Amino acid sequence: MSISLEDVSILLKIHVTDKVVAVENFARYTEESLSDAIKLVSKLLGVSYEEAEEEVNISKGLTVRKCWLKSRWCPKAGSRNTTYPHVECTARSYLLYLLSCTLFADKSGSRVFIALLKLLEDLDDVGKHS
């Protein structure tokens, strides 16, 4: 027996009638899925395709490192970089980091699955997820 959404609703008094949190995972590590993941990171986090490709290659999978993700919204003190990324890209990187540390933590503790980024594609819909 498993916990249902109805159980969650009754026990925690959480409204569970909105959108379900579900993403199509990049099921297989193929050249096509790798390319799609890199494009998604580049588009939604506001980095160049080359930077996204380098990060995905460093993390060795369809993931990005949490330390790289954190650097997208929390520059090091004393950093000479005075340019700030677009507000939505910064918000996505921060929310993705929070999701990866809380609800969708993996056993590595240092990587974030790129598939979770699809949940944050439209920031107006984020509050509608159950």
ZAMI-717328 format. One record per residue: residue number from 1; residue in one letter; chain; x, z, y of N, C-alpha, C in turn. Coordinates in steps of 0.001 Angstrom, whole numbers, plus 500000, padded with zeros to 6 digits. Example, Ala and Ser with C-alpha at 12.3 -4.5 7.8 and 13.67 -1.06 7.14 Angstrom:
<vexvexs>
num:1 residuo:A cadena:A n.c1:513190 n.c3:507800 n.c2:494310 ca.c1:512300 ca.c3:507800 ca.c2:495500 c.c1:513200 c.c3:507800 c.c2:496700
num:2 residuo:S cadena:A n.c1:512850 n.c3:507080 n.c2:497750 ca.c1:513670 ca.c3:507140 ca.c2:498940 c.c1:512900 c.c3:507870 c.c2:500030
</vexvexs>
This chain:
<vexvexs>
num:1 residuo:M cadena:A n.c1:500846 n.c3:500000 n.c2:498833 ca.c1:500000 ca.c3:500000 ca.c2:500000 c.c1:500899 c.c3:500000 c.c2:501241
num:2 residuo:S cadena:A n.c1:500499 n.c3:499272 n.c2:502259 ca.c1:501294 ca.c3:499217 ca.c2:503475 c.c1:500444 c.c3:499587 c.c2:504682
num:3 residuo:I cadena:A n.c1:501104 n.c3:499816 n.c2:505780 ca.c1:500420 ca.c3:500182 ca.c2:507013 c.c1:499843 c.c3:498917 c.c2:507646
num:4 residuo:S cadena:A n.c1:498588 n.c3:498981 n.c2:507997 ca.c1:497943 ca.c3:497821 ca.c2:508620 c.c1:497865 c.c3:498013 c.c2:510132
num:5 residuo:L cadena:A n.c1:497520 n.c3:496954 n.c2:510840 ca.c1:497342 ca.c3:497055 ca.c2:512278 c.c1:496203 c.c3:498004 c.c2:512633
num:6 residuo:E cadena:A n.c1:495188 n.c3:498050 n.c2:511784 ca.c1:494073 ca.c3:498972 ca.c2:512014 c.c1:494558 c.c3:500418 c.c2:511945
num:7 residuo:D cadena:A n.c1:495458 n.c3:500704 n.c2:510984 ca.c1:496025 ca.c3:502051 ca.c2:510871 c.c1:496796 c.c3:502415 c.c2:512134
num:8 residuo:V cadena:A n.c1:497585 n.c3:501480 n.c2:512622 ca.c1:498359 ca.c3:501708 ca.c2:513843 c.c1:497425 c.c3:501981 c.c2:515010
num:9 residuo:S cadena:A n.c1:496384 n.c3:501192 n.c2:515113 ca.c1:495421 ca.c3:501349 ca.c2:516199 c.c1:494765 c.c3:502723 c.c2:516170
num:10 residuo:I cadena:A n.c1:494369 n.c3:503164 n.c2:514998 ca.c1:493682 ca.c3:504453 ca.c2:514868 c.c1:494639 c.c3:505622 c.c2:515092
num:11 residuo:L cadena:A n.c1:495807 n.c3:505578 n.c2:514476 ca.c1:496739 ca.c3:506697 ca.c2:514556 c.c1:497413 c.c3:506823 c.c2:515922
num:12 residuo:L cadena:A n.c1:497824 n.c3:505700 n.c2:516491 ca.c1:498592 ca.c3:505747 ca.c2:517731 c.c1:497785 c.c3:505407 c.c2:518980
num:13 residuo:K cadena:A n.c1:496526 n.c3:505051 n.c2:518757 ca.c1:495656 ca.c3:504675 ca.c2:519874 c.c1:496254 c.c3:503519 c.c2:520673
num:14 residuo:I cadena:A n.c1:496804 n.c3:502557 n.c2:519950 ca.c1:497390 ca.c3:501368 ca.c2:520565 c.c1:496443 c.c3:500201 c.c2:520343
num:15 residuo:H cadena:A n.c1:496213 n.c3:499466 n.c2:521391 ca.c1:495325 ca.c3:498301 ca.c2:521330 c.c1:496060 c.c3:497168 c.c2:520599
num:16 residuo:V cadena:A n.c1:495521 n.c3:496668 n.c2:519503 ca.c1:496204 ca.c3:495651 ca.c2:518699 c.c1:495377 c.c3:494380 c.c2:518540
num:17 residuo:T cadena:A n.c1:494683 n.c3:493990 n.c2:519577 ca.c1:493851 ca.c3:492800 ca.c2:519458 c.c1:494442 c.c3:491588 c.c2:520155
num:18 residuo:D cadena:A n.c1:495605 n.c3:491711 n.c2:520771 ca.c1:496211 ca.c3:490585 ca.c2:521460 c.c1:497069 c.c3:489763 c.c2:520502
num:19 residuo:K cadena:A n.c1:498024 n.c3:489052 n.c2:521057 ca.c1:498868 ca.c3:488168 ca.c2:520261 c.c1:499745 c.c3:488955 c.c2:519284
num:20 residuo:V cadena:A n.c1:499910 n.c3:488420 n.c2:518115 ca.c1:500759 ca.c3:489031 ca.c2:517094 c.c1:502216 c.c3:488692 c.c2:517397
num:21 residuo:V cadena:A n.c1:503081 n.c3:489671 n.c2:517201 ca.c1:504512 ca.c3:489438 ca.c2:517391 c.c1:505036 c.c3:488764 c.c2:516144
num:22 residuo:A cadena:A n.c1:505211 n.c3:487469 n.c2:516246 ca.c1:505735 ca.c3:486698 ca.c2:515120 c.c1:506501 c.c3:485508 c.c2:515672
num:23 residuo:V cadena:A n.c1:507658 n.c3:485275 n.c2:515118 ca.c1:508461 ca.c3:484133 ca.c2:515545 c.c1:508833 c.c3:483311 c.c2:514329
num:24 residuo:E cadena:A n.c1:508943 n.c3:482040 n.c2:514555 ca.c1:509461 ca.c3:481189 ca.c2:513490 c.c1:510958 c.c3:481409 c.c2:513457
num:25 residuo:N cadena:A n.c1:511414 n.c3:481948 n.c2:512385 ca.c1:512835 ca.c3:482207 ca.c2:512260 c.c1:513565 c.c3:480907 c.c2:511964
num:26 residuo:F cadena:A n.c1:514780 n.c3:480826 n.c2:512403 ca.c1:515616 ca.c3:479707 ca.c2:512019 c.c1:516016 c.c3:480005 c.c2:510575
num:27 residuo:A cadena:A n.c1:515166 n.c3:479577 n.c2:509658 ca.c1:515256 ca.c3:480003 ca.c2:508264 c.c1:516583 c.c3:479649 c.c2:507605
num:28 residuo:R cadena:A n.c1:517009 n.c3:478442 n.c2:507809 ca.c1:518238 ca.c3:478013 ca.c2:507155 c.c1:519294 c.c3:477695 c.c2:508200
num:29 residuo:Y cadena:A n.c1:520496 n.c3:478029 n.c2:507872 ca.c1:521611 ca.c3:477742 ca.c2:508759 c.c1:522032 c.c3:476291 c.c2:508529
num:30 residuo:T cadena:A n.c1:521466 n.c3:475396 n.c2:509315 ca.c1:521800 ca.c3:473976 ca.c2:509233 c.c1:522306 c.c3:473522 c.c2:510590
num:31 residuo:E cadena:A n.c1:522861 n.c3:472339 n.c2:510631 ca.c1:523326 ca.c3:471789 ca.c2:511902 c.c1:522181 c.c3:471655 c.c2:512899
num:32 residuo:E cadena:A n.c1:521012 n.c3:471272 n.c2:512410 ca.c1:519847 ca.c3:471111 ca.c2:513277 c.c1:519378 c.c3:472452 c.c2:513828
num:33 residuo:S cadena:A n.c1:519294 n.c3:473470 n.c2:512971 ca.c1:518855 ca.c3:474785 ca.c2:513446 c.c1:519888 c.c3:475385 c.c2:514393
num:34 residuo:L cadena:A n.c1:521152 n.c3:475136 n.c2:514140 ca.c1:522212 ca.c3:475622 ca.c2:515020 c.c1:522097 c.c3:474975 c.c2:516396
num:35 residuo:S cadena:A n.c1:521878 n.c3:473680 n.c2:516414 ca.c1:521718 ca.c3:472954 ca.c2:517670 c.c1:520488 c.c3:473445 c.c2:518438
num:36 residuo:D cadena:A n.c1:519382 n.c3:473653 n.c2:517738 ca.c1:518159 ca.c3:474163 ca.c2:518373 c.c1:518378 c.c3:475554 c.c2:518955
num:37 residuo:A cadena:A n.c1:519095 n.c3:476403 n.c2:518229 ca.c1:519364 ca.c3:477758 ca.c2:518693 c.c1:520235 c.c3:477741 c.c2:519946
num:38 residuo:I cadena:A n.c1:521232 n.c3:476896 n.c2:519964 ca.c1:522116 ca.c3:476790 ca.c2:521127 c.c1:521337 c.c3:476294 c.c2:522344
num:39 residuo:K cadena:A n.c1:520475 n.c3:475308 n.c2:522144 ca.c1:519650 ca.c3:474792 ca.c2:523253 c.c1:518729 c.c3:475882 c.c2:523791
num:40 residuo:L cadena:A n.c1:518155 n.c3:476685 n.c2:522897 ca.c1:517260 ca.c3:477763 ca.c2:523303 c.c1:517996 c.c3:478805 c.c2:524136
num:41 residuo:V cadena:A n.c1:519186 n.c3:479198 n.c2:523700 ca.c1:519986 ca.c3:480167 ca.c2:524447 c.c1:520357 c.c3:479608 c.c2:525815
num:42 residuo:S cadena:A n.c1:520773 n.c3:478369 n.c2:525838 ca.c1:521160 ca.c3:477733 ca.c2:527087 c.c1:519993 c.c3:477661 c.c2:528062
num:43 residuo:K cadena:A n.c1:518853 n.c3:477240 n.c2:527585 ca.c1:517668 ca.c3:477063 ca.c2:528437 c.c1:517117 c.c3:478397 c.c2:528942
num:44 residuo:L cadena:A n.c1:516922 n.c3:479351 n.c2:528044 ca.c1:516223 ca.c3:480582 ca.c2:528408 c.c1:517108 c.c3:481658 c.c2:529022
num:45 residuo:L cadena:A n.c1:518414 n.c3:481602 n.c2:528771 ca.c1:519304 ca.c3:482609 ca.c2:529356 c.c1:520125 c.c3:482062 c.c2:530512
num:46 residuo:G cadena:A n.c1:519932 n.c3:480787 n.c2:530823 ca.c1:520576 ca.c3:480214 ca.c2:532002 c.c1:522075 c.c3:480062 c.c2:531912
num:47 residuo:V cadena:A n.c1:522558 n.c3:479737 n.c2:530741 ca.c1:523992 ca.c3:479493 ca.c2:530580 c.c1:524191 c.c3:478026 c.c2:530217
num:48 residuo:S cadena:A n.c1:525421 n.c3:477560 n.c2:530368 ca.c1:525702 ca.c3:476175 ca.c2:530013 c.c1:525625 c.c3:476003 c.c2:528496
num:49 residuo:Y cadena:A n.c1:525410 n.c3:474775 n.c2:528079 ca.c1:525342 ca.c3:474489 ca.c2:526642 c.c1:526656 c.c3:474889 c.c2:525973
num:50 residuo:E cadena:A n.c1:527763 n.c3:474620 n.c2:526645 ca.c1:529081 ca.c3:474929 ca.c2:526087 c.c1:529277 c.c3:476434 c.c2:525912
num:51 residuo:E cadena:A n.c1:528830 n.c3:477218 n.c2:526903 ca.c1:528959 ca.c3:478676 ca.c2:526795 c.c1:528079 c.c3:479218 c.c2:525675
num:52 residuo:A cadena:A n.c1:526866 n.c3:478692 n.c2:525570 ca.c1:525963 ca.c3:479112 ca.c2:524498 c.c1:526545 c.c3:478735 c.c2:523135
num:53 residuo:E cadena:A n.c1:527093 n.c3:477539 n.c2:523033 ca.c1:527697 ca.c3:477089 ca.c2:521772 c.c1:528872 c.c3:477967 c.c2:521380
num:54 residuo:E cadena:A n.c1:529698 n.c3:478315 n.c2:522358 ca.c1:530853 ca.c3:479175 ca.c2:522083 c.c1:530404 c.c3:480549 c.c2:521575
num:55 residuo:E cadena:A n.c1:529384 n.c3:481114 n.c2:522210 ca.c1:528896 ca.c3:482437 ca.c2:521798 c.c1:528301 c.c3:482407 c.c2:520398
num:56 residuo:V cadena:A n.c1:527508 n.c3:481394 n.c2:520104 ca.c1:526898 ca.c3:481289 ca.c2:518770 c.c1:527985 c.c3:481096 c.c2:517712
num:57 residuo:N cadena:A n.c1:529014 n.c3:480331 n.c2:518036 ca.c1:530119 ca.c3:480135 ca.c2:517087 c.c1:530913 c.c3:481421 c.c2:516882
num:58 residuo:I cadena:A n.c1:531105 n.c3:482193 n.c2:517941 ca.c1:531825 ca.c3:483466 ca.c2:517821 c.c1:531045 c.c3:484451 c.c2:516958
num:59 residuo:S cadena:A n.c1:529730 n.c3:484483 n.c2:517138 ca.c1:528912 ca.c3:485441 ca.c2:516388 c.c1:528655 c.c3:485005 c.c2:514953
num:60 residuo:K cadena:A n.c1:529056 n.c3:483783 n.c2:514624 ca.c1:529006 ca.c3:483272 ca.c2:513243 c.c1:527622 c.c3:483323 c.c2:512625
num:61 residuo:G cadena:A n.c1:526697 n.c3:482673 n.c2:513236 ca.c1:525344 ca.c3:482623 ca.c2:512702 c.c1:524371 c.c3:482244 c.c2:513788
num:62 residuo:L cadena:A n.c1:523120 n.c3:482425 n.c2:513527 ca.c1:522080 ca.c3:482120 ca.c2:514504 c.c1:521791 c.c3:483371 c.c2:515317
num:63 residuo:T cadena:A n.c1:522875 n.c3:483961 n.c2:515821 ca.c1:522805 ca.c3:485208 ca.c2:516573 c.c1:523711 c.c3:485109 c.c2:517792
num:64 residuo:V cadena:A n.c1:523550 n.c3:486078 n.c2:518687 ca.c1:524502 ca.c3:486298 ca.c2:519772 c.c1:524912 c.c3:487763 c.c2:519719
num:65 residuo:R cadena:A n.c1:526052 n.c3:488070 n.c2:520263 ca.c1:526529 ca.c3:489453 ca.c2:520260 c.c1:525831 c.c3:490259 c.c2:521352
num:66 residuo:K cadena:A n.c1:525555 n.c3:491518 n.c2:521055 ca.c1:524914 ca.c3:492381 ca.c2:522039 c.c1:525797 c.c3:492570 c.c2:523267
num:67 residuo:C cadena:A n.c1:527100 n.c3:492659 n.c2:523091 ca.c1:527993 ca.c3:492848 ca.c2:524236 c.c1:527953 c.c3:491635 c.c2:525158
num:68 residuo:W cadena:A n.c1:527856 n.c3:490432 n.c2:524589 ca.c1:527735 ca.c3:489216 ca.c2:525417 c.c1:526394 c.c3:489215 c.c2:526131
num:69 residuo:L cadena:A n.c1:525360 n.c3:489577 n.c2:525427 ca.c1:524025 ca.c3:489609 ca.c2:526016 c.c1:523974 c.c3:490613 c.c2:527164
num:70 residuo:K cadena:A n.c1:524578 n.c3:491772 n.c2:526952 ca.c1:524595 ca.c3:492786 ca.c2:528005 c.c1:525361 c.c3:492298 c.c2:529225
num:71 residuo:S cadena:A n.c1:526391 n.c3:491525 n.c2:529035 ca.c1:527162 ca.c3:491007 ca.c2:530162 c.c1:526357 c.c3:490026 c.c2:531008
num:72 residuo:R cadena:A n.c1:525269 n.c3:489506 n.c2:530449 ca.c1:524415 ca.c3:488585 ca.c2:531202 c.c1:523621 c.c3:489322 c.c2:532275
num:73 residuo:W cadena:A n.c1:523314 n.c3:490596 n.c2:532084 ca.c1:522517 ca.c3:491347 ca.c2:533063 c.c1:523217 c.c3:492572 c.c2:533618
num:74 residuo:C cadena:A n.c1:524363 n.c3:492898 n.c2:533075 ca.c1:525081 ca.c3:494092 ca.c2:533534 c.c1:526561 c.c3:493753 c.c2:533695
num:75 residuo:P cadena:A n.c1:526939 n.c3:493113 n.c2:534818 ca.c1:528345 ca.c3:492748 ca.c2:534992 c.c1:529228 c.c3:493987 c.c2:535106
num:76 residuo:K cadena:A n.c1:530460 n.c3:493847 n.c2:534698 ca.c1:531393 ca.c3:494968 ca.c2:534751 c.c1:531649 c.c3:495370 c.c2:536205
num:77 residuo:A cadena:A n.c1:531872 n.c3:496648 n.c2:536397 ca.c1:532175 ca.c3:497138 ca.c2:537742 c.c1:533471 c.c3:496505 c.c2:538223
num:78 residuo:G cadena:A n.c1:533494 n.c3:496113 n.c2:539473 ca.c1:534688 ca.c3:495494 ca.c2:540034 c.c1:534804 c.c3:494020 c.c2:539720
num:79 residuo:S cadena:A n.c1:533800 n.c3:493458 n.c2:539071 ca.c1:533826 ca.c3:492041 ca.c2:538746 c.c1:533810 c.c3:491220 c.c2:540028
num:80 residuo:R cadena:A n.c1:534605 n.c3:490159 n.c2:540051 ca.c1:534663 ca.c3:489305 ca.c2:541233 c.c1:533550 c.c3:488272 c.c2:541245
num:81 residuo:N cadena:A n.c1:532818 n.c3:488179 n.c2:540164 ca.c1:531733 ca.c3:487203 ca.c2:540087 c.c1:530576 c.c3:487684 c.c2:540953
num:82 residuo:T cadena:A n.c1:530326 n.c3:486969 n.c2:542040 ca.c1:529267 ca.c3:487384 ca.c2:542959 c.c1:528006 c.c3:486553 c.c2:542792
num:83 residuo:T cadena:A n.c1:528021 n.c3:485604 n.c2:541875 ca.c1:526823 ca.c3:484804 ca.c2:541660 c.c1:525936 c.c3:485513 c.c2:540651
num:84 residuo:Y cadena:A n.c1:524654 n.c3:485513 n.c2:540917 ca.c1:523706 ca.c3:486175 ca.c2:540028 c.c1:522825 c.c3:485127 c.c2:539369
num:85 residuo:P cadena:A n.c1:522600 n.c3:485273 n.c2:538073 ca.c1:521743 ca.c3:484301 ca.c2:537391 c.c1:520297 c.c3:484429 c.c2:537864
num:86 residuo:H cadena:A n.c1:519530 n.c3:483466 n.c2:537549 ca.c1:518119 ca.c3:483453 ca.c2:537903 c.c1:517456 c.c3:484729 c.c2:537383
num:87 residuo:V cadena:A n.c1:516515 n.c3:485244 n.c2:538134 ca.c1:515869 ca.c3:486515 ca.c2:537803 c.c1:515209 c.c3:486483 c.c2:536422
num:88 residuo:E cadena:A n.c1:514531 n.c3:485392 n.c2:536088 ca.c1:513864 ca.c3:485313 ca.c2:534782 c.c1:514875 c.c3:485324 c.c2:533639
num:89 residuo:C cadena:A n.c1:516001 n.c3:484657 n.c2:533821 ca.c1:517032 ca.c3:484649 ca.c2:532775 c.c1:517611 c.c3:486049 c.c2:532583
num:90 residuo:T cadena:A n.c1:517812 n.c3:486752 n.c2:533684 ca.c1:518306 ca.c3:488123 ca.c2:533621 c.c1:517296 c.c3:489017 c.c2:532915
num:91 residuo:A cadena:A n.c1:516019 n.c3:488861 n.c2:533258 ca.c1:514967 ca.c3:489660 ca.c2:532618 c.c1:514903 c.c3:489370 c.c2:531125
num:92 residuo:R cadena:A n.c1:515011 n.c3:488099 n.c2:530752 ca.c1:514979 ca.c3:487749 ca.c2:529322 c.c1:516143 c.c3:488374 c.c2:528569
num:93 residuo:S cadena:A n.c1:517337 n.c3:488310 n.c2:529137 ca.c1:518494 ca.c3:488870 ca.c2:528434 c.c1:518354 c.c3:490383 c.c2:528288
num:94 residuo:Y cadena:A n.c1:517832 n.c3:491059 n.c2:529308 ca.c1:517625 ca.c3:492504 ca.c2:529238 c.c1:516556 c.c3:492861 c.c2:528206
num:95 residuo:L cadena:A n.c1:515433 n.c3:492155 n.c2:528241 ca.c1:514355 ca.c3:492423 ca.c2:527282 c.c1:514784 c.c3:492114 c.c2:525854
num:96 residuo:L cadena:A n.c1:515540 n.c3:491039 n.c2:525672 ca.c1:516045 ca.c3:490703 ca.c2:524339 c.c1:516968 c.c3:491802 c.c2:523821
num:97 residuo:Y cadena:A n.c1:517797 n.c3:492327 n.c2:524703 ca.c1:518688 ca.c3:493425 ca.c2:524329 c.c1:517871 c.c3:494650 c.c2:523906
num:98 residuo:L cadena:A n.c1:516843 n.c3:494990 n.c2:524688 ca.c1:515998 ca.c3:496141 ca.c2:524346 c.c1:515278 c.c3:495939 c.c2:523012
num:99 residuo:L cadena:A n.c1:514723 n.c3:494749 n.c2:522812 ca.c1:514037 ca.c3:494462 ca.c2:521547 c.c1:514993 c.c3:494587 c.c2:520362
num:100 residuo:S cadena:A n.c1:516215 n.c3:494105 n.c2:520549 ca.c1:517181 ca.c3:494135 ca.c2:519441 c.c1:517678 c.c3:495544 c.c2:519144
num:101 residuo:C cadena:A n.c1:517594 n.c3:496427 n.c2:520109 ca.c1:518043 ca.c3:497811 ca.c2:519901 c.c1:516936 c.c3:498716 c.c2:519371
num:102 residuo:T cadena:A n.c1:515696 n.c3:498303 n.c2:519547 ca.c1:514592 ca.c3:499182 ca.c2:519170 c.c1:513776 c.c3:498604 c.c2:518025
num:103 residuo:L cadena:A n.c1:512927 n.c3:497668 n.c2:518310 ca.c1:511986 ca.c3:497165 ca.c2:517307 c.c1:512619 c.c3:496267 c.c2:516257
num:104 residuo:F cadena:A n.c1:513601 n.c3:495479 n.c2:516639 ca.c1:514160 ca.c3:494485 ca.c2:515727 c.c1:515646 c.c3:494717 c.c2:515476
num:105 residuo:A cadena:A n.c1:516029 n.c3:495953 n.c2:515305 ca.c1:517431 ca.c3:496272 ca.c2:515038 c.c1:517820 c.c3:495779 c.c2:513649
num:106 residuo:D cadena:A n.c1:519029 n.c3:495280 n.c2:513539 ca.c1:519533 ca.c3:494867 ca.c2:512229 c.c1:520660 c.c3:495795 c.c2:511813
num:107 residuo:K cadena:A n.c1:521116 n.c3:495655 n.c2:510599 ca.c1:522111 ca.c3:496598 ca.c2:510091 c.c1:523497 c.c3:496398 c.c2:510674
num:108 residuo:S cadena:A n.c1:523760 n.c3:495240 n.c2:511296 ca.c1:525066 ca.c3:495042 ca.c2:511908 c.c1:525215 c.c3:495907 c.c2:513149
num:109 residuo:G cadena:A n.c1:524131 n.c3:496070 n.c2:513891 ca.c1:524172 ca.c3:496867 ca.c2:515106 c.c1:524853 c.c3:496184 c.c2:516274
num:110 residuo:S cadena:A n.c1:525346 n.c3:494979 n.c2:516065 ca.c1:526075 ca.c3:494317 ca.c2:517146 c.c1:525587 c.c3:492903 c.c2:517438
num:111 residuo:R cadena:A n.c1:524588 n.c3:492439 n.c2:516700 ca.c1:524110 ca.c3:491069 ca.c2:516899 c.c1:522608 c.c3:491038 c.c2:517146
num:112 residuo:V cadena:A n.c1:522179 n.c3:489951 n.c2:517789 ca.c1:520769 ca.c3:489737 ca.c2:518114 c.c1:520364 c.c3:488381 c.c2:517562
num:113 residuo:F cadena:A n.c1:519269 n.c3:488326 n.c2:516834 ca.c1:518789 ca.c3:487056 ca.c2:516315 c.c1:518203 c.c3:486218 c.c2:517442
num:114 residuo:I cadena:A n.c1:518632 n.c3:484991 n.c2:517545 ca.c1:518191 ca.c3:484085 ca.c2:518600 c.c1:516701 c.c3:483791 c.c2:518479
num:115 residuo:A cadena:A n.c1:516152 n.c3:483860 n.c2:517285 ca.c1:514721 ca.c3:483592 ca.c2:517092 c.c1:513857 c.c3:484520 c.c2:517937
num:116 residuo:L cadena:A n.c1:514338 n.c3:485743 n.c2:518218 ca.c1:513574 ca.c3:486681 ca.c2:519042 c.c1:513418 c.c3:486184 c.c2:520471
num:117 residuo:L cadena:A n.c1:514305 n.c3:485314 n.c2:520890 ca.c1:514240 ca.c3:484773 ca.c2:522250 c.c1:512964 c.c3:483970 c.c2:522472
num:118 residuo:K cadena:A n.c1:512411 n.c3:483419 n.c2:521394 ca.c1:511162 ca.c3:482664 ca.c2:521519 c.c1:510014 c.c3:483545 c.c2:522004
num:119 residuo:L cadena:A n.c1:510054 n.c3:484841 n.c2:521702 ca.c1:509024 ca.c3:485763 ca.c2:522184 c.c1:509045 c.c3:485893 c.c2:523699
num:120 residuo:L cadena:A n.c1:510190 n.c3:485624 n.c2:524293 ca.c1:510375 ca.c3:485826 ca.c2:525727 c.c1:510362 c.c3:484521 c.c2:526517
num:121 residuo:E cadena:A n.c1:509972 n.c3:483451 n.c2:525859 ca.c1:509981 ca.c3:482151 ca.c2:526533 c.c1:509073 c.c3:482151 c.c2:527763
num:122 residuo:D cadena:A n.c1:507873 n.c3:482656 n.c2:527622 ca.c1:506939 ca.c3:482763 ca.c2:528742 c.c1:506799 c.c3:484243 c.c2:529072
num:123 residuo:L cadena:A n.c1:507435 n.c3:484659 n.c2:530141 ca.c1:507430 ca.c3:486085 ca.c2:530482 c.c1:506059 c.c3:486615 c.c2:530845
num:124 residuo:D cadena:A n.c1:505154 n.c3:485736 n.c2:531247 ca.c1:503786 ca.c3:486169 ca.c2:531552 c.c1:503038 c.c3:486601 c.c2:530299
num:125 residuo:D cadena:A n.c1:503434 n.c3:486099 n.c2:529137 ca.c1:502776 ca.c3:486432 ca.c2:527864 c.c1:503364 c.c3:487658 c.c2:527172
num:126 residuo:V cadena:A n.c1:504473 n.c3:488164 n.c2:527658 ca.c1:505128 ca.c3:489279 ca.c2:526977 c.c1:504224 c.c3:490501 c.c2:526874
num:127 residuo:G cadena:A n.c1:503469 n.c3:490801 n.c2:527909 ca.c1:502584 ca.c3:491948 ca.c2:527902 c.c1:501345 c.c3:491783 c.c2:527044
num:128 residuo:K cadena:A n.c1:501123 n.c3:490574 n.c2:526518 ca.c1:499949 ca.c3:490304 ca.c2:525699 c.c1:500202 c.c3:490485 c.c2:524213
num:129 residuo:H cadena:A n.c1:501440 n.c3:490787 n.c2:523838 ca.c1:501762 ca.c3:490980 ca.c2:522427 c.c1:501337 c.c3:492354 c.c2:521960
num:130 residuo:S cadena:A n.c1:500828 n.c3:492427 n.c2:520759 ca.c1:500434 ca.c3:493714 ca.c2:520186 c.c1:501637 c.c3:494411 c.c2:519605
</vexvexs>
